[in-house]
Amino acid sequence: MMRKSRIYTAVMFLLAVCIIFGGWFMTVRLLRQREDKFLGSTGWIEVQSAETALLADSEQDAQTEDAAVQEEFHGHVMSEYTRALVLAVWEYGGNEVPHEPLPGQMNMEQAIDSGRKWIENMAAQGVFTNELQVDEYDMVKASLFTLNTPLIVGNLDQSMYSYWKVQFIKSNATVELTIHAASGEIWEAGISVDEENSVVEAYDLAYLLEYAFPFMETGNTIWVDTREGAVAERSLNEEVTAEGKQYSVRVNGNARTVIEFELKKSD
């Protein structure tokens, strides 16, 4: 009888251990799944230097090539009226909430690729110094957000409010982009470059607005303020205004040149 009792006790002990470890493994798996979902909406990438890239083996090169051949994003075709409605919500504001991409929205890789193409297009117009014309960055960050806002405009789906914030960071230069997640259009851009050892130019912002927002129908420049370094250009049907600014600031004692492009709902 004593022997049977010991066997029973041993079996119960082993069963308890199995339950404990099984529960632990299940919890870890669930946490990893949630982490993967979160990384689908926000992340950062440390970009390798050229020397490190040359030392990569053939397997890593093949993986990089496969990642580059990603599905091209075909976004929602936006009317200017719809852009104005979304901009009205953005300008009203609300709680910024990160989330994973919804059906019809671009993913993180597509958002970063869209940002790189925008930088290449602007570099072709002579906007960037040599530092930013080279496609090598110390870090790239990307996060997807929506706005938790009480404002209801028209019959827009909630997915139309989302936007990617993408940063391309170098030692002395930063490019920050806000990309509408459903259309893939870049609606805000900020370029900040250290003035030290850089050639600072006064750009023709009215000209550059056409390249900053190539999807927009544009009219004539409606005002120029040389003291503020700002130019605004209104679209043909006066729903949306494109604005460009250039100015200098001091950050930690260093002078930086800042160029900003932004779409706004027309007053």
VEXMIPA-377276 format. One line per 10 residues: for each residue x, y, z of C-alpha. Coordinates in nm, 3 decimals. Example, Ala and Ser with C-alpha at 12.3 -4.5 7.8 and 13.67 -1.06 7.14 Angstrom:
// VEXMIPA-377276
1.230:-0.450:0.780; 1.367:-0.106:0.714
// end
This chain:
// VEXMIPA-377276
0.000:0.000:0.000; 0.286:0.232:0.092; 0.454:0.156:-0.243; 0.136:0.242:-0.437; 0.107:0.570:-0.241; 0.462:0.668:-0.331; 0.403:0.588:-0.697; 0.083:0.793:-0.694; 0.266:1.085:-0.530; 0.548:1.065:-0.786
0.302:1.061:-1.077; 0.115:1.364:-0.939; 0.445:1.549:-0.893; 0.552:1.480:-1.252; 0.208:1.586:-1.378; 0.233:1.913:-1.184; 0.580:1.979:-1.328; 0.450:1.916:-1.681; 0.160:2.156:-1.625; 0.390:2.427:-1.489
0.644:2.402:-1.772; 0.372:2.361:-2.034; 0.204:2.679:-1.912; 0.536:2.862:-1.913; 0.616:2.763:-2.273; 0.265:2.862:-2.384; 0.301:3.203:-2.217; 0.638:3.264:-2.386; 0.490:3.168:-2.723; 0.197:3.406:-2.682
0.430:3.689:-2.578; 0.647:3.631:-2.883; 0.341:3.636:-3.110; 0.231:3.968:-2.961; 0.583:4.104:-3.000; 0.588:4.005:-3.368; 0.256:4.182:-3.424; 0.381:4.497:-3.254; 0.701:4.499:-3.460; 0.481:4.494:-3.769
0.374:4.850:-3.685; 0.688:5.000:-3.532; 1.055:4.927:-3.554; 1.408:5.046:-3.614; 1.691:4.928:-3.829; 2.063:4.980:-3.775; 2.210:5.008:-4.122; 2.544:4.833:-4.182; 2.849:5.026:-4.293; 2.991:4.960:-4.638
3.284:4.767:-4.493; 3.055:4.537:-4.296; 2.831:4.482:-4.596; 3.127:4.368:-4.806; 3.205:4.097:-4.551; 2.855:3.949:-4.559; 2.838:3.593:-4.686; 2.642:3.479:-4.989; 2.350:3.353:-4.780; 2.298:3.691:-4.618
2.323:3.860:-4.959; 2.052:3.628:-5.092; 1.826:3.712:-4.798; 1.880:4.084:-4.855; 1.799:4.045:-5.224; 1.479:3.857:-5.145; 1.373:4.127:-4.899; 1.435:4.396:-5.161; 1.209:4.222:-5.410; 0.899:4.294:-5.206
0.548:4.345:-5.327; 0.500:4.694:-5.464; 0.242:4.897:-5.274; -0.059:5.017:-5.470; -0.234:5.262:-5.244; -0.579:5.415:-5.229; -0.627:5.675:-5.503; -0.697:5.998:-5.318; -0.913:6.284:-5.436; -0.817:6.625:-5.312
-1.145:6.647:-5.122; -1.061:6.326:-4.934; -0.712:6.458:-4.856; -0.873:6.769:-4.710; -1.103:6.559:-4.488; -0.813:6.350:-4.353; -0.601:6.663:-4.298; -0.887:6.817:-4.102; -0.873:6.520:-3.862; -0.493:6.533:-3.837
-0.499:6.904:-3.763; -0.774:6.862:-3.503; -0.550:6.611:-3.326; -0.611:6.342:-3.068; -0.431:6.062:-2.889; -0.163:5.905:-3.109; -0.206:5.527:-3.098; 0.044:5.278:-3.253; -0.105:4.979:-3.433; -0.022:4.708:-3.687
-0.103:4.764:-4.057; -0.467:4.715:-4.156; -0.578:4.565:-4.489; -0.502:4.815:-4.765; -0.228:4.993:-4.567; 0.143:4.980:-4.644; 0.371:4.774:-4.420; 0.693:4.893:-4.260; 0.921:4.780:-4.544; 0.700:4.954:-4.801
0.694:5.275:-4.595; 1.074:5.279:-4.568; 1.107:5.209:-4.942; 0.867:5.494:-5.018; 1.077:5.725:-4.802; 1.399:5.627:-4.977; 1.245:5.696:-5.318; 1.126:6.038:-5.200; 1.477:6.125:-5.080; 1.627:6.010:-5.411
1.378:6.223:-5.605; 1.449:6.532:-5.396; 1.825:6.471:-5.415; 1.795:6.479:-5.794; 1.667:6.837:-5.759; 1.980:6.938:-5.566; 1.809:6.968:-5.229; 2.050:6.759:-5.026; 2.415:6.795:-4.944; 2.652:6.512:-5.035
2.586:6.358:-4.693; 2.222:6.285:-4.777; 2.267:6.191:-5.141; 2.447:5.872:-5.038; 2.201:5.598:-4.944; 2.381:5.502:-4.622; 2.223:5.584:-4.287; 2.324:5.508:-3.931; 1.965:5.417:-3.843; 1.617:5.405:-3.993
1.310:5.420:-3.767; 0.949:5.358:-3.866; 0.627:5.362:-3.661; 0.261:5.336:-3.763; 0.001:5.543:-3.580; -0.364:5.638:-3.591; -0.549:5.910:-3.405; -0.803:5.838:-3.134; -1.014:6.146:-3.197; -1.379:6.238:-3.133
-1.391:6.426:-3.463; -1.606:6.256:-3.728; -1.561:6.387:-4.082; -1.780:6.258:-4.363; -1.798:5.880:-4.393; -1.424:5.813:-4.390; -1.311:5.470:-4.272; -1.083:5.473:-3.967; -0.804:5.320:-4.176; -0.778:5.650:-4.365
-0.649:5.831:-4.055; -0.332:5.620:-4.015; 0.019:5.742:-4.098; 0.374:5.614:-4.091; 0.646:5.823:-3.929; 0.981:5.733:-4.084; 1.322:5.875:-3.983; 1.647:5.841:-4.177; 1.928:5.933:-3.939; 2.294:6.013:-4.004
2.561:6.165:-3.782; 2.496:6.520:-3.904; 2.167:6.497:-4.095; 1.812:6.371:-4.041; 1.513:6.328:-4.272; 1.171:6.281:-4.108; 0.870:6.184:-4.318; 0.499:6.142:-4.246; 0.340:5.903:-4.496; -0.035:5.850:-4.533
-0.066:5.475:-4.476; -0.356:5.405:-4.711; -0.234:5.601:-5.013; 0.143:5.590:-4.964; 0.163:5.966:-5.024; 0.415:6.170:-4.824; 0.231:6.462:-4.667; 0.499:6.601:-4.434; 0.877:6.611:-4.460; 1.152:6.768:-4.251
1.520:6.782:-4.348; 1.774:6.892:-4.087; 2.146:6.926:-4.170; 2.440:7.061:-3.971; 2.569:7.382:-4.130; 2.928:7.310:-4.030; 3.129:7.198:-4.335; 2.812:7.218:-4.545; 2.715:7.451:-4.827; 2.391:7.622:-4.720
2.171:7.738:-5.004; 1.850:7.938:-5.024; 1.633:7.697:-5.222; 1.351:7.792:-5.457; 1.083:7.636:-5.237; 0.799:7.714:-5.478; 0.981:7.503:-5.738; 1.060:7.224:-5.490; 0.698:7.191:-5.376; 0.615:7.031:-5.711
0.863:6.753:-5.636; 0.783:6.723:-5.266; 0.414:6.656:-5.351; 0.411:6.520:-5.708; 0.057:6.381:-5.669; -0.094:6.726:-5.611; -0.254:6.951:-5.868; -0.079:7.283:-5.824; -0.162:7.642:-5.902; 0.036:7.959:-5.869
0.235:8.058:-5.562; -0.002:8.264:-5.350; 0.245:8.420:-5.106; 0.610:8.438:-5.019; 0.753:8.558:-4.686; 1.129:8.597:-4.724; 1.176:8.687:-4.356; 1.029:8.358:-4.242; 1.164:8.169:-4.542; 0.818:8.025:-4.615
0.634:7.966:-4.941; 0.279:7.839:-4.976; 0.115:7.708:-5.292; -0.258:7.643:-5.316; -0.401:7.359:-5.520; -0.630:7.425:-5.815; -0.960:7.362:-5.637; -0.835:7.530:-5.316; -0.899:7.232:-5.088; -0.538:7.174:-4.981
-0.237:7.403:-4.944; 0.124:7.293:-4.983; 0.377:7.482:-4.775; 0.756:7.492:-4.777; 0.990:7.655:-4.525; 1.363:7.696:-4.480; 1.523:7.837:-4.167; 1.819:7.798:-3.931; 1.818:7.680:-3.569; 2.080:7.604:-3.306
2.083:7.256:-3.150; 2.328:7.196:-2.863; 2.526:7.496:-2.980; 2.546:7.380:-3.343; 2.377:7.566:-3.629; 2.143:7.350:-3.840; 1.956:7.426:-4.160; 1.597:7.300:-4.162; 1.374:7.257:-4.467; 1.011:7.158:-4.412
0.733:7.058:-4.651; 0.375:7.012:-4.534; 0.024:6.968:-4.669; -0.250:7.159:-4.489; -0.624:7.193:-4.525; -0.694:7.529:-4.688; -0.867:7.787:-4.471
// end
